[in-house]
Amino acid sequence: MTHRDERLVVYSDSGLEINHLTDGTGVVVGDVFCRHVPSRAFGKNIDEGARVTAAYRGGHLNNEYWGSYIVLASLSNGVITCERSPFCSINAYYIVEGGVLVVASDTRLLLEMARRPPSINWESVARHLIWDNLSMSSTCLSGVSEIRCGESIKFEAPPALEASFHWDPWKFTNPDVLITDPDEAMELVRREILRCIGAQMPRGRFYALDLSGGLDSSIIAAGSATAGREIHAITMFSEGNDGDERNFARSVASHLHISLDEGAPDHRRPDLLHSARPHLPRPHSRSFVQETDRISLEMATDRSIDTFVNGQGGDAVFCHLQSSGPAADTLRAKGPSPNFARTVFEVARANQCNAWDLGWKAIRKGWKGKHHANWRANDAFLSKDLPSNESPPGLPWPPPKNRPLPGKVEHVHGLYNSCYNMNGYRRSDLMKGIFPLLSQPLVETCLRIPTWLWVGRGRSRYIARRAMERDLPAKVAWRISKGGLGQFQLQMLRERRVLIREMLMDGLLSGAGILDRSMIEQQLKDDLTFGVNDMGRILRLCDVEAWCRASPQVTLNTAP
C-alpha cells in the first residue's frame, strides 16, 4: 500500500517511482521532470515537490513539468482524479463497479480487483481492425476504458465520471508561436533532443539502445554519447536489402565509440498463436516483434542492463509526412512562407514522386483544408456485413479552436499513432522502456516548426538532420533509404501460410462474423495467389486473433 485516505487507496508493485503530493491527498506514479532544466522534479529539494503539488492543484502541471507519469489524487469536494501525462508509457485502464472507481495498468489485475469476468466486445474488435493504431477510450474488453495520453478523469459518488483533456497540441500550431527561421528551429530542436535525453537517462546507469541504423535511433545514440551516457547498442538484421542495415549501425557505433551487438531474428521462432501482451485490453503486440524482443532481452540481460531505449515516434515528431501536406501549407500560411514551387520540388524529391502530380494534390488539399485528420478506414479482408457507415474516431486531444493547416493536422495525427505504438514491446513487462523522442518539450518544439521547413536537400526530417549532423557520420545523417524487417515478415508468412489460413478461416474472428472468409481463402489458397502487398494486413489479423484466443472467456470450440 502506497497511499490511503478516506476516499483513495493506492497499491503499487511495479518498480515505478512513487512520490507523494505534499498536501497528502495523493501520489504521482512515474517520472516527472522540470520544464526548464534537465532534472527530476522529485529529488532532494523538498520545495520542488511542493511546486509540483501546487501546479497540479492549479490545473497547469503539464505547463511546468513533463515526463511519463500518472497522478492519482482526492479533492476536498469528494472527487477522485486521475491524470495521465501527454506522452506516457504507463497504461491506465479503469472500471466503475459498485460505485467504486478502479484504475490499474494491467487489465487482468483490474478485472480481478473489480471482481468482473473478462468479456470480449466483438463490436470494438471490429472497430479496432477498421481503425488500427488508434487508441479510443473504449477498449476491446466490455466495461474497460482507457485514460488516454493527455487525458484526465474525475469521479465522484454517486457514480458520475467526467473525462477531459489537459494537453492541447493545437496551441503549438498557431501562427503567433511558429518558429519560421530554419537556423533557430535547428538549434531549438538540438537543444531539446539533448535536454530530454539527459533528463530521461540519468548518469551512472547502462542503457540498451535499439540502433537500427536509421535516422531516429542514430539521433538518440548521438545525443546519448554527447550527454555522456553509457549505452550499448543492439541492431537486428535479416536477409534482403531492406533488412540488413548493419553497415549504418556499425558506422554510428564506430563514430561514437560505443559497443554494438548484432542479432539475426529467426523467422521460424515467432509463435503466431501466442499474444505477447495479452494483459492489455486491445491487441497492441505484433508477432514479428516477438523475436526482436527475445534477442534484445537476452543481450541486455547478459550485460545486466534493465532499461532499453527506443526511437519510437521519431518519424511523427520530426514531421516525416509522405504527402503533399507541406506544399499545401504554403498556400494557406499567413505571413512569410517559402515558395510553393520550391516546396513541391523538395517534397517530390524526398518522396521520389512526380512533382506535377504532387503540386495539383497540394492545391486541392490547400483549397479543401480539412481541420481534422483524414482518417482512412481499412476494411481489407473484413466482412461486408460490418457497418459501412462507421465514422472515424476523433483525436484524443481537444478539437482545434482555429482552422489548422492540413499538413500540420497530419503532423498531429502521426503523434496520435505513436502513443498507441509504445505498447508493442514485450520487453516492457520485464525492462523499463524509454522513448526519448516522445518527450513533451521536444514534441511541442517540433509542432511549432512549419511543415515546409522539415523538407530540404531532397530529404524529410530536414531540421532534425541539421540539428544532429555534427555528431553523426554524413552517410547516416543524410541517408535516403529506410530499412525494415519486411523480408523477415514475408518469410514468416510464406512458411506459416497453412497455419495462418486455419487460424483465420476457423478462428474466433471468423466465428464472430468479422472476417470475409472467401477473401482469406483466396488470398492464402496457394503460393500463386499469395499477395505480398497484403502481407502486413494478414499478419495483423493473426495478431488480433491470437489476442482474442488469449482471453479466458473463449475457447476454439465455442462460438463468440
Solvent accessible surface area in square Angstrom, and as a share of the most:
residue,aa,sasa,rsa
1,M,128,0.57
2,T,35,0.20
3,H,16,0.07
4,R,158,0.58
5,D,47,0.25
6,E,165,0.74
7,R,111,0.40
8,L,15,0.08
9,V,59,0.34
10,V,9,0.05
11,Y,135,0.51
12,S,48,0.31
13,D,150,0.78
14,S,69,0.45
15,G,84,0.81
16,L,59,0.29
17,E,62,0.28
18,I,44,0.23
19,N,29,0.15
20,H,94,0.42
21,L,3,0.01
22,T,77,0.45
23,D,69,0.36
24,G,48,0.46
25,T,36,0.21
26,G,0,0.00
27,V,0,0.00
28,V,1,0.01
29,V,18,0.10
30,G,3,0.03
31,D,20,0.11
32,V,5,0.03
33,F,3,0.01
34,C,14,0.08
35,R,30,0.11
36,H,155,0.69
37,V,79,0.45
38,P,76,0.48
39,S,48,0.31
40,R,79,0.29
41,A,0,0.00
42,F,31,0.13
43,G,57,0.55
44,K,207,0.88
45,N,81,0.41
46,I,145,0.74
47,D,88,0.45
48,E,27,0.12
49,G,6,0.06
50,A,47,0.36
51,R,118,0.43
52,V,1,0.00
53,T,8,0.05
54,A,64,0.50
55,A,2,0.01
56,Y,21,0.08
57,R,87,0.32
58,G,48,0.46
59,G,66,0.64
60,H,66,0.29
61,L,4,0.02
62,N,9,0.04
63,N,78,0.40
64,E,73,0.33
65,Y,8,0.03
66,W,4,0.01
67,G,8,0.08
68,S,22,0.14
69,Y,0,0.00
70,I,11,0.05
71,V,1,0.00
72,L,26,0.13
73,A,0,0.00
74,S,2,0.02
75,L,43,0.21
76,S,118,0.76
77,N,108,0.56
78,G,24,0.23
79,V,14,0.08
80,I,20,0.10
81,T,8,0.05
82,C,0,0.00
83,E,19,0.09
84,R,6,0.02
85,S,0,0.00
86,P,1,0.00
87,F,10,0.04
88,C,0,0.00
89,S,44,0.28
90,I,20,0.10
91,N,12,0.06
92,A,1,0.00
93,Y,0,0.00
94,Y,24,0.09
95,I,1,0.01
96,V,51,0.29
97,E,68,0.30
98,G,77,0.74
99,G,28,0.27
100,V,87,0.50
101,L,27,0.14
102,V,17,0.10
103,V,39,0.23
104,A,13,0.10
105,S,54,0.35
106,D,44,0.23
107,T,2,0.01
108,R,118,0.43
109,L,89,0.44
110,L,0,0.00
111,L,13,0.06
112,E,129,0.58
113,M,95,0.42
114,A,6,0.04
115,R,223,0.81
116,R,69,0.25
117,P,103,0.65
118,P,34,0.21
119,S,44,0.29
120,I,9,0.04
121,N,51,0.26
122,W,45,0.16
123,E,123,0.55
124,S,9,0.06
125,V,0,0.00
126,A,9,0.07
127,R,55,0.20
128,H,4,0.02
129,L,0,0.00
130,I,16,0.08
131,W,12,0.04
132,D,33,0.17
133,N,38,0.19
134,L,7,0.03
135,S,12,0.08
136,M,26,0.12
137,S,49,0.31
138,S,55,0.35
139,T,4,0.02
140,C,3,0.02
141,L,14,0.07
142,S,43,0.28
143,G,48,0.46
144,V,3,0.02
145,S,28,0.18
146,E,7,0.03
147,I,0,0.00
148,R,32,0.12
149,C,7,0.04
150,G,0,0.00
151,E,6,0.03
152,S,15,0.10
153,I,1,0.00
154,K,96,0.41
155,F,10,0.04
156,E,78,0.35
157,A,73,0.56
158,P,118,0.74
159,P,80,0.50
160,A,53,0.41
161,L,66,0.33
162,E,109,0.49
163,A,54,0.42
164,S,51,0.33
165,F,68,0.28
166,H,46,0.20
167,W,4,0.01
168,D,34,0.18
169,P,0,0.00
170,W,10,0.03
171,K,86,0.37
172,F,31,0.13
173,T,19,0.11
174,N,45,0.23
175,P,88,0.55
176,D,125,0.65
177,V,48,0.28
178,L,43,0.21
179,I,4,0.02
180,T,68,0.39
181,D,67,0.35
182,P,53,0.33
183,D,76,0.40
184,E,86,0.39
185,A,0,0.00
186,M,20,0.09
187,E,87,0.39
188,L,33,0.17
189,V,0,0.00
190,R,26,0.10
191,R,135,0.49
192,E,7,0.03
193,I,1,0.01
194,L,42,0.21
195,R,35,0.13
196,C,0,0.00
197,I,1,0.01
198,G,10,0.10
199,A,5,0.04
200,Q,28,0.12
201,M,0,0.00
202,P,45,0.28
203,R,166,0.60
204,G,77,0.74
205,R,93,0.34
206,F,78,0.33
207,Y,1,0.00
208,A,2,0.01
209,L,1,0.00
210,D,25,0.13
211,L,1,0.00
212,S,53,0.34
213,G,0,0.00
214,G,18,0.17
215,L,5,0.02
216,D,18,0.09
217,S,9,0.06
218,S,0,0.00
219,I,0,0.00
220,I,1,0.00
221,A,0,0.00
222,A,0,0.00
223,G,0,0.00
224,S,0,0.00
225,A,35,0.27
226,T,67,0.39
227,A,20,0.15
228,G,44,0.42
229,R,31,0.11
230,E,104,0.47
231,I,8,0.04
232,H,0,0.00
233,A,0,0.00
234,I,5,0.02
235,T,1,0.01
236,M,34,0.15
237,F,40,0.17
238,S,12,0.08
239,E,117,0.53
240,G,41,0.39
241,N,155,0.80
242,D,59,0.31
243,G,4,0.04
244,D,58,0.30
245,E,18,0.08
246,R,60,0.22
247,N,92,0.47
248,F,41,0.17
249,A,0,0.00
250,R,117,0.43
251,S,23,0.15
252,V,0,0.00
253,A,7,0.05
254,S,79,0.51
255,H,87,0.39
256,L,26,0.13
257,H,169,0.75
258,I,29,0.15
259,S,48,0.31
260,L,41,0.20
261,D,35,0.18
262,E,60,0.27
263,G,5,0.05
264,A,59,0.46
265,P,13,0.08
266,D,39,0.20
267,H,30,0.13
268,R,161,0.59
269,R,138,0.50
270,P,4,0.02
271,D,69,0.36
272,L,3,0.01
273,L,82,0.41
274,H,91,0.41
275,S,8,0.05
276,A,9,0.07
277,R,16,0.06
278,P,36,0.23
279,H,29,0.13
280,L,1,0.00
281,P,0,0.00
282,R,4,0.02
283,P,3,0.02
284,H,4,0.02
285,S,10,0.07
286,R,54,0.20
287,S,7,0.04
288,F,46,0.19
289,V,25,0.14
290,Q,30,0.14
291,E,4,0.02
292,T,18,0.11
293,D,5,0.03
294,R,68,0.25
295,I,14,0.07
296,S,5,0.03
297,L,42,0.21
298,E,86,0.39
299,M,36,0.16
300,A,1,0.01
301,T,87,0.51
302,D,121,0.63
303,R,105,0.38
304,S,105,0.68
305,I,8,0.04
306,D,82,0.43
307,T,1,0.01
308,F,1,0.00
309,V,0,0.00
310,N,16,0.08
311,G,13,0.13
312,Q,32,0.14
313,G,8,0.08
314,G,1,0.01
315,D,45,0.23
316,A,16,0.12
317,V,0,0.00
318,F,0,0.00
319,C,4,0.03
320,H,39,0.17
321,L,26,0.13
322,Q,143,0.64
323,S,32,0.21
324,S,8,0.05
325,G,0,0.00
326,P,3,0.02
327,A,0,0.00
328,A,0,0.00
329,D,1,0.00
330,T,13,0.08
331,L,83,0.41
332,R,55,0.20
333,A,25,0.19
334,K,170,0.72
335,G,57,0.55
336,P,116,0.73
337,S,46,0.30
338,P,38,0.24
339,N,98,0.50
340,F,55,0.23
341,A,67,0.52
342,R,92,0.34
343,T,0,0.00
344,V,11,0.07
345,F,112,0.47
346,E,19,0.09
347,V,0,0.00
348,A,7,0.05
349,R,108,0.39
350,A,22,0.17
351,N,43,0.22
352,Q,142,0.63
353,C,62,0.37
354,N,82,0.42
355,A,38,0.29
356,W,201,0.70
357,D,83,0.43
358,L,11,0.06
359,G,10,0.09
360,W,147,0.51
361,K,111,0.47
362,A,0,0.00
363,I,70,0.36
364,R,126,0.46
365,K,55,0.23
366,G,6,0.06
367,W,216,0.76
368,K,137,0.58
369,G,2,0.02
370,K,99,0.42
371,H,95,0.42
372,H,91,0.41
373,A,3,0.02
374,N,81,0.41
375,W,31,0.11
376,R,202,0.74
377,A,60,0.46
378,N,59,0.30
379,D,102,0.53
380,A,34,0.26
381,F,8,0.03
382,L,4,0.02
383,S,18,0.12
384,K,153,0.65
385,D,135,0.70
386,L,33,0.17
387,P,86,0.54
388,S,118,0.76
389,N,130,0.67
390,E,55,0.25
391,S,82,0.53
392,P,67,0.42
393,P,21,0.13
394,G,50,0.48
395,L,30,0.15
396,P,4,0.02
397,W,5,0.02
398,P,32,0.20
399,P,107,0.67
400,P,27,0.17
401,K,190,0.80
402,N,101,0.52
403,R,131,0.48
404,P,14,0.09
405,L,35,0.18
406,P,8,0.05
407,G,0,0.00
408,K,8,0.03
409,V,3,0.02
410,E,38,0.17
411,H,2,0.01
412,V,0,0.00
413,H,36,0.16
414,G,21,0.20
415,L,0,0.00
416,Y,3,0.01
417,N,41,0.21
418,S,6,0.04
419,C,14,0.09
420,Y,2,0.01
421,N,41,0.21
422,M,10,0.05
423,N,9,0.05
424,G,14,0.14
425,Y,33,0.12
426,R,86,0.31
427,R,10,0.04
428,S,38,0.25
429,D,56,0.29
430,L,110,0.55
431,M,14,0.06
432,K,79,0.34
433,G,14,0.14
434,I,8,0.04
435,F,13,0.05
436,P,1,0.01
437,L,1,0.00
438,L,7,0.03
439,S,2,0.01
440,Q,4,0.02
441,P,5,0.03
442,L,1,0.01
443,V,1,0.00
444,E,12,0.05
445,T,11,0.07
446,C,1,0.00
447,L,0,0.00
448,R,76,0.28
449,I,0,0.00
450,P,3,0.02
451,T,1,0.01
452,W,7,0.03
453,L,24,0.12
454,W,1,0.00
455,V,9,0.05
456,G,1,0.01
457,R,123,0.45
458,G,5,0.04
459,R,46,0.17
460,S,13,0.09
461,R,16,0.06
462,Y,39,0.15
463,I,0,0.00
464,A,0,0.00
465,R,7,0.02
466,R,50,0.18
467,A,0,0.00
468,M,0,0.00
469,E,69,0.31
470,R,139,0.51
471,D,25,0.13
472,L,8,0.04
473,P,18,0.11
474,A,77,0.59
475,K,92,0.39
476,V,0,0.00
477,A,1,0.00
478,W,22,0.08
479,R,21,0.07
480,I,96,0.49
481,S,68,0.44
482,K,119,0.50
483,G,29,0.28
484,G,33,0.32
485,L,32,0.16
486,G,22,0.21
487,Q,58,0.26
488,F,1,0.00
489,Q,28,0.13
490,L,18,0.09
491,Q,35,0.16
492,M,0,0.00
493,L,0,0.00
494,R,127,0.46
495,E,107,0.48
496,R,36,0.13
497,R,42,0.15
498,V,93,0.53
499,L,59,0.29
500,I,0,0.00
501,R,75,0.27
502,E,92,0.41
503,M,3,0.01
504,L,0,0.00
505,M,18,0.08
506,D,102,0.53
507,G,7,0.07
508,L,5,0.03
509,L,0,0.00
510,S,14,0.09
511,G,47,0.45
512,A,33,0.26
513,G,39,0.38
514,I,4,0.02
515,L,8,0.04
516,D,23,0.12
517,R,106,0.39
518,S,75,0.49
519,M,76,0.34
520,I,0,0.00
521,E,69,0.31
522,Q,104,0.46
523,Q,21,0.09
524,L,0,0.00
525,K,123,0.52
526,D,50,0.26
527,D,100,0.52
528,L,172,0.86
529,T,45,0.26
530,F,25,0.10
531,G,24,0.23
532,V,75,0.43
533,N,153,0.79
534,D,47,0.25
535,M,29,0.13
536,G,41,0.39
537,R,24,0.09
538,I,0,0.00
539,L,6,0.03
540,R,12,0.04
541,L,0,0.00
542,C,0,0.00
543,D,11,0.06
544,V,0,0.00
545,E,0,0.00
546,A,3,0.02
547,W,9,0.03
548,C,0,0.00
549,R,53,0.19
550,A,34,0.26
551,S,13,0.08
552,P,103,0.65
553,Q,81,0.36
554,V,16,0.09
555,T,77,0.45
556,L,108,0.54
557,N,152,0.78
558,T,78,0.46
559,A,81,0.63
560,P,65,0.41
